[in-house]
Every structure is written in structure tokens, then in C-alpha cells.
Amino acid sequence: MNLICESQDVSDYLAVTAEVDHDHPMIAELTSKLAASSQDQADFVKQSHECYQRLTIGDTPDKSKPSFMLNDGF
């Protein structure tokens, strides 16, 4: 598969949109809590990923959120 970027500017891919609202107050609050409880950047990434996994894995399909709705990031 040959992927072609539409833009060479990474900020174009990090912009807030209706689908990707990483500036939402609840997301900002959770990010702050995870950062405060992290020992370093690697620990922050690990905790963020584990939080993401808990959100995407539910007891039943109706309790899970589709992974395309939650961007795991890095």
C-alpha cells in the first residue's frame, strides 16, 4: 500500500475538528490527571493507552466504543 500525505505540515493532521475534539474539557481534565500521575513521558503514554483500551473494550458490543471514535494517538 502506498500512502500519500495530502500535506507536509503535521499540524494539519492535529487540528481540532467535529470528529477529533481533543480540546474538549473532559479530555483536557483526563489528560491533566494522567500527566500528574505519570513518572515520565513513557509512563504517560502507557497510562493513556491503557485508558484508551478500557474505553474500547466493554463487556458487550453495545457497551464498547468503536475504536475509530477514539484516537489512540502516538
Summary of the structure (lengths in Angstrom):
residues: 74
radius of gyration: 14.6
end to end distance: 20.9
largest distance: 40.6
contacts: 119
relative contact order: 0.09
helix: 51%
strand: 0%
